[in-house]
Each structure stands twice: as C-alpha cells, then as structure tokens.
Amino acid sequence: MKWEGQRESDNVEDARGSGGGRGIGLPIGGRALGVGGIAIALIASWVLGINPLTLLGVLDGGGGGAPVQAPAGDSHAQDPGYRFVKVVLADTEDVWGAYFQQRGQQYAQPKLTVFRGAVRTACGSGESAMGPFYCPGDRKVYIDLGFYDTLRERLGAPGDFAQAYVIAHEVGHHIQNLMGTTEKLDRARGRVSEREANAMSVRLELQADCYAGVWTTLSQRGKGWLEAGDVEEALNAAAQIGDDTLQKRSRGAVVPESFTHGSSAQRVRWFKRGMEAGDLKACDTFSSAAL
C-alpha cells in the first residue's frame, strides 16, 4: 500500500499522553474490543464456556508497511503508525465526501482518537482491551495502535491494508450512524430476545464490512495506491475475526446463535460484495434473505 506522502487528516487526535479514564467498558450502543482483550477473551471464554465476543461486546478488526506500536515519548506526531492512521482516515474523508456530494448530500467527517490504556468517550470509559471501536455519541473512532500487534501476531492477519481495513470498518459504523441505522437497530434490539439481538448485530457488522469494501474500490479508483496482495490482506483479516473462527480458536466448538459479527465466510463475502459493487446500495444486509 503506497501510503507515504499522501494527505494526512486533521481529524485525528493523539490522546496517548492524556491519561484517560478507566471504567467497566462501553455499553452496547458504543462499539468495542481489542489488543490484549482478544487474548483475555479467548482464555475467559474457554473457562466460562461463552462466546468471547459476548464478553467484549464487539470485535472490529482489520499490511506490509505501517509500524504498529508508537514508541513512548512526549510527541508522537511523526510516528509512522500514527501517520498511517491519519493517511487512511484522510482517504475515507475524500472518498465518502465525494460519494455523498455526488448524491446531493454532505458527509459529516468523524474524528479519530489514538489512545493508550484508557480513554473517556461519550459512550463511557473505553480501554485498550476493547480494541478499535466507534462511539455514536461523539462520532469518534477510537484505536490503541497496539491492536495491530494483536491482529498480526495473535490473529494471523499481518499487513498494512489489513490495518486500513480496521479503520474503514469503523468508519463504516460512522456512516451507519449518520444514516440512522445504528439508532434504529439499538431500539429494535431492546424489544427482542438475545438470540434475535445477536442476529441484528451480525447484519450491522456485515454491513460495515461491506462499506469497507466499497471504500476499497472507490479509494483505489482515486489513488491507485494498492499493491499486489493488499486486498488479500484485508480478506484474510476479515476471515480471521469471523465468529466461527474465533470460537474454534477459543474452545473448539461453534455456536451460531451466539454470533454477533458473522462467520468468516460471511465477513469475506460482504467485504467482497461492497468491493465489487463500489456502491453502498449493494450493502443492504437487513433486507438480504441469505447472509
């Protein structure tokens, strides 16, 4: 992925030196997961016999070039990992800004906060153990760059475009928020059983994967910055964080009714659908009979 020298977003804030606030985590309305949290979830789910995604609420994931962990220090402005995040977010701004403008609408850009350890959000207190997440309350994407270590080393999903997929997926949740999809789904989940609520969450997550696929195609049309193997990196990341793959890894058994993000095959399928169509209209997971 030829990201060096590209425009960097002004909507990224570095909160790694601010301390943040610690708490019990985010409510369901404000997406969450990650870093060491994945390993913790896998162990805890094996001991408790439950889906690790249930413990963490949300698993949002996402080659070779961007360093993954920023070094300690007073200033991180020139960290390659930090700059990479700014470049990817900038491209989502360009792509979605143009997409909405062509349809007579205005795209409200999200903010992205890079943090370490813990961070205060409008959705509650977020921690690194939650991994990358989007908070509808403040329209911000949050990420501890250490999550990329987990993605590469523990989940078997290396590569800079796998990392870009993480951000594109979270921005997909922002688009859902702008369109009112998130609020509508949160209201509906409060009126149904846990199994039905999980099924709704799967459709929401697969739609965010599809949106990431749409961004991939539109971004490549505009910049031509993807290299051989980049798309495969994103597809591999999507596969490695499928509910069935995580459940097999954690306890050797798969419980479909507990899925909250979709199977590996489903996540790959919807990412591909968005990529092939290059249009959000292809991402209506809620009307699709088969996922």
C-alpha positions as CSV (number, residue, x, y, z in Angstrom):
1,M,0.0,0.0,0.0
2,K,1.6,3.2,-1.2
3,W,0.6,5.4,1.7
4,E,3.7,7.5,2.2
5,G,3.4,11.1,1.1
6,Q,-0.4,11.0,1.0
7,R,-2.6,13.7,2.6
8,E,-3.0,13.3,6.4
9,S,-6.3,14.0,8.1
10,D,-6.6,16.9,10.6
11,N,-9.4,15.0,12.3
12,V,-7.0,12.7,14.3
13,E,-6.2,13.5,17.9
14,D,-3.4,11.9,19.9
15,A,-4.6,11.1,23.5
16,R,-1.7,8.8,24.4
17,G,-0.3,11.2,26.9
18,S,-3.5,12.4,28.4
19,G,-4.1,9.5,30.9
20,G,-7.8,9.0,30.1
21,G,-10.3,7.4,32.4
22,R,-10.8,3.8,33.4
23,G,-14.1,2.1,33.8
24,I,-16.0,-1.1,33.2
25,G,-16.4,-0.6,29.5
26,L,-18.8,0.6,26.8
27,P,-22.5,0.0,26.6
28,I,-23.8,-1.9,23.6
29,G,-24.5,1.3,21.7
30,G,-20.9,2.3,21.5
31,R,-18.9,-0.4,19.7
32,A,-15.9,-2.0,21.4
33,L,-12.8,-4.7,21.6
34,G,-9.1,-5.4,21.1
35,V,-5.3,-5.6,21.9
36,G,-4.7,-7.9,24.8
37,G,-8.5,-8.1,25.2
38,I,-8.7,-10.7,22.4
39,A,-6.3,-13.0,24.3
40,I,-8.2,-12.3,27.5
41,A,-11.5,-13.1,25.8
42,L,-10.2,-16.3,24.3
43,I,-9.0,-17.5,27.7
44,A,-12.1,-16.4,29.6
45,S,-14.5,-17.9,27.1
46,W,-12.7,-21.2,27.4
47,V,-13.0,-21.1,31.2
48,L,-16.6,-19.8,31.2
49,G,-17.8,-21.6,28.1
50,I,-19.2,-18.5,26.4
51,N,-18.6,-16.6,23.3
52,P,-15.6,-14.2,23.6
53,L,-17.4,-11.6,21.6
54,T,-20.1,-11.6,24.3
55,L,-17.5,-10.8,26.9
56,L,-16.1,-7.9,24.8
57,G,-19.2,-6.6,23.2
58,V,-17.7,-6.0,19.8
59,L,-14.7,-7.3,17.8
60,D,-13.8,-4.8,15.0
61,G,-10.9,-5.7,13.1
62,G,-8.8,-5.0,10.2
63,G,-0.1,-4.7,5.5
64,G,3.4,-4.6,4.9
65,G,4.3,-1.2,5.8
66,A,2.8,0.6,8.8
67,P,4.6,0.1,12.1
68,V,2.1,-0.9,14.6
69,Q,3.1,0.5,18.0
70,A,4.1,4.0,18.7
71,P,7.1,4.5,20.9
72,A,6.8,6.2,24.2
73,G,7.6,9.9,24.4
74,D,6.2,13.4,24.6
75,S,5.5,13.7,20.9
76,H,4.1,11.1,18.5
77,A,3.4,13.3,15.6
78,Q,6.0,11.7,13.3
79,D,5.3,8.1,14.4
80,P,4.8,6.1,11.2
81,G,1.9,4.2,12.8
82,Y,0.2,7.5,13.8
83,R,0.8,9.0,10.4
84,F,-0.6,5.9,8.7
85,V,-3.8,6.2,10.6
86,K,-4.1,9.8,9.6
87,V,-3.5,9.0,5.9
88,V,-6.1,6.2,5.9
89,L,-8.7,8.4,7.7
90,A,-8.0,11.2,5.2
91,D,-8.7,8.9,2.3
92,T,-12.0,7.9,3.8
93,E,-12.9,11.6,4.1
94,D,-12.1,12.1,0.4
95,V,-13.9,9.0,-0.7
96,W,-17.1,9.4,1.3
97,G,-17.1,13.2,0.9
98,A,-17.2,12.8,-2.9
99,Y,-19.6,9.9,-2.7
100,F,-22.2,11.8,-0.7
101,Q,-21.6,15.0,-2.7
102,Q,-22.4,13.2,-5.9
103,R,-25.8,12.3,-4.4
104,G,-26.6,15.8,-3.2
105,Q,-25.7,15.1,0.4
106,Q,-22.9,16.3,2.8
107,Y,-20.7,13.9,4.6
108,A,-20.0,14.8,8.2
109,Q,-16.5,13.6,8.9
110,P,-15.8,11.6,12.1
111,K,-12.9,12.2,14.4
112,L,-10.4,9.6,15.3
113,T,-8.6,9.3,18.7
114,V,-5.4,7.4,19.1
115,F,-5.1,6.4,22.8
116,R,-3.1,4.1,25.1
117,G,-4.5,2.3,28.1
118,A,-7.8,4.1,28.6
119,V,-9.8,7.0,27.2
120,R,-13.0,8.9,28.1
121,T,-15.8,8.8,25.5
122,A,-19.4,9.9,25.1
123,C,-20.2,6.2,25.3
124,G,-18.4,5.6,28.6
125,S,-14.9,4.8,29.6
126,G,-13.0,2.9,26.9
127,E,-9.9,0.8,27.4
128,S,-7.3,-0.8,25.2
129,A,-8.8,-4.2,26.0
130,M,-11.8,-3.2,23.9
131,G,-9.8,-2.7,20.7
132,P,-10.9,-0.4,17.9
133,F,-14.4,0.9,18.4
134,Y,-16.8,3.7,17.2
135,C,-18.8,5.7,19.6
136,P,-22.0,7.1,18.1
137,G,-22.4,9.6,20.9
138,D,-19.4,11.7,19.9
139,R,-19.0,10.4,16.4
140,K,-15.4,9.3,17.0
141,V,-13.4,6.2,16.1
142,Y,-11.0,5.1,18.9
143,I,-7.9,2.9,18.5
144,D,-4.9,1.8,20.5
145,L,-2.3,1.2,17.9
146,G,-1.2,-1.9,19.9
147,F,-4.2,-3.6,18.5
148,Y,-2.3,-4.0,15.2
149,D,0.2,-6.2,17.1
150,T,-2.6,-8.4,18.2
151,L,-4.0,-8.5,14.7
152,R,-0.6,-9.5,13.2
153,E,0.8,-11.8,15.9
154,R,-2.1,-13.4,17.6
155,L,-4.8,-13.4,14.9
156,G,-2.6,-14.1,11.9
157,A,-3.6,-11.0,9.9
158,P,-0.5,-9.0,9.0
159,G,-0.2,-6.2,6.5
160,D,-0.8,-2.5,6.2
161,F,-4.0,-2.9,4.3
162,A,-5.3,-5.3,7.0
163,Q,-4.8,-2.3,9.3
164,A,-6.5,0.0,6.9
165,Y,-9.5,-2.4,6.8
166,V,-9.8,-1.9,10.6
167,I,-10.3,1.8,10.2
168,A,-12.5,1.5,7.1
169,H,-14.8,-0.8,9.1
170,E,-15.1,1.6,12.0
171,V,-15.8,4.5,9.6
172,G,-18.5,2.2,8.2
173,H,-20.1,2.3,11.6
174,H,-20.0,6.1,11.4
175,I,-21.9,6.0,8.1
176,Q,-24.5,3.8,9.7
177,N,-24.8,6.3,12.5
178,L,-25.2,9.2,10.0
179,M,-27.9,7.2,8.2
180,G,-29.8,6.4,11.4
181,T,-29.2,2.7,11.1
182,T,-27.4,2.4,14.4
183,E,-30.1,4.2,16.4
184,K,-32.9,2.2,14.7
185,L,-31.1,-1.1,15.5
186,D,-30.4,-0.2,19.1
187,R,-34.1,0.5,19.7
188,A,-35.1,-2.8,18.0
189,R,-32.6,-4.9,20.0
190,G,-34.2,-3.8,23.2
191,R,-37.5,-5.4,22.2
192,V,-36.3,-8.8,21.2
193,S,-34.6,-11.9,22.6
194,E,-30.8,-12.1,23.0
195,R,-30.6,-14.5,20.0
196,E,-32.6,-12.1,17.8
197,A,-30.5,-9.2,19.0
198,N,-27.3,-11.1,18.1
199,A,-28.7,-11.7,14.6
200,M,-29.3,-8.0,14.2
201,S,-25.8,-7.2,15.3
202,V,-24.4,-9.6,12.7
203,R,-26.3,-7.7,10.0
204,L,-24.9,-4.4,11.3
205,E,-21.4,-5.7,11.3
206,L,-21.5,-7.3,7.9
207,Q,-22.9,-4.0,6.5
208,A,-19.8,-2.2,8.0
209,D,-17.6,-4.8,6.3
210,C,-19.5,-4.2,3.0
211,Y,-19.0,-0.4,3.4
212,A,-15.2,-1.1,3.9
213,G,-15.3,-3.0,0.6
214,V,-17.0,-0.1,-1.2
215,W,-14.3,2.3,0.2
216,T,-11.6,-0.1,-1.0
217,T,-12.8,0.1,-4.6
218,L,-13.5,3.8,-4.6
219,S,-10.2,4.6,-3.0
220,Q,-8.3,2.5,-5.5
221,R,-10.0,4.3,-8.4
222,G,-9.0,7.6,-7.0
223,K,-5.4,6.9,-5.8
224,G,-4.3,3.6,-7.4
225,W,-2.3,3.1,-4.2
226,L,-3.0,-0.6,-3.6
227,E,-0.3,-3.1,-4.3
228,A,-0.3,-6.8,-5.1
229,G,-1.5,-8.7,-2.0
230,D,-3.2,-5.8,-0.3
231,V,-6.8,-6.9,-0.9
232,E,-5.9,-10.4,0.2
233,E,-4.6,-8.9,3.4
234,A,-8.0,-7.3,4.1
235,L,-9.8,-10.5,3.2
236,N,-7.6,-12.5,5.5
237,A,-8.2,-10.1,8.3
238,A,-12.0,-10.4,7.8
239,A,-11.7,-14.2,7.8
240,Q,-9.5,-14.3,11.0
241,I,-12.1,-12.3,13.0
242,G,-15.2,-14.3,12.0
243,D,-17.2,-15.5,14.9
244,D,-16.8,-19.2,14.0
245,T,-13.0,-18.9,13.6
246,L,-12.7,-17.1,17.0
247,Q,-15.0,-19.7,18.7
248,K,-13.0,-22.6,17.2
249,R,-9.8,-21.0,18.4
250,S,-11.1,-20.3,21.9
251,R,-13.0,-23.6,22.7
252,G,-13.1,-25.8,19.7
253,A,-16.8,-25.5,19.1
254,V,-19.1,-23.2,17.2
255,V,-22.4,-21.8,18.4
256,P,-24.0,-19.9,15.5
257,E,-26.8,-18.4,17.6
258,S,-24.2,-16.6,19.7
259,F,-22.6,-14.9,16.6
260,T,-22.6,-11.1,16.8
261,H,-20.3,-10.3,13.8
262,G,-20.9,-13.1,11.3
263,S,-18.9,-16.1,10.2
264,S,-15.5,-15.8,8.5
265,A,-17.2,-16.7,5.2
266,Q,-19.9,-14.1,5.7
267,R,-17.5,-11.3,6.5
268,V,-15.3,-12.1,3.5
269,R,-18.5,-12.3,1.3
270,W,-19.8,-8.9,2.3
271,F,-16.5,-7.2,2.0
272,K,-16.2,-8.6,-1.5
273,R,-19.7,-7.6,-2.4
274,G,-19.0,-4.0,-1.4
275,M,-15.7,-4.1,-3.3
276,E,-17.3,-5.5,-6.4
277,A,-20.2,-3.0,-6.4
278,G,-18.5,0.1,-5.3
279,D,-21.8,1.4,-4.1
280,L,-23.5,1.5,-0.7
281,K,-26.7,0.3,-2.2
282,A,-25.2,-3.2,-2.5
283,C,-24.8,-3.4,1.3
284,D,-28.3,-3.8,2.5
285,T,-27.7,-6.7,4.8
286,F,-31.0,-6.1,6.6
287,S,-33.1,-7.0,3.5
288,S,-31.0,-9.9,2.4
289,A,-32.5,-13.3,3.0
290,A,-29.2,-15.0,2.9
291,L,-26.0,-13.6,4.5
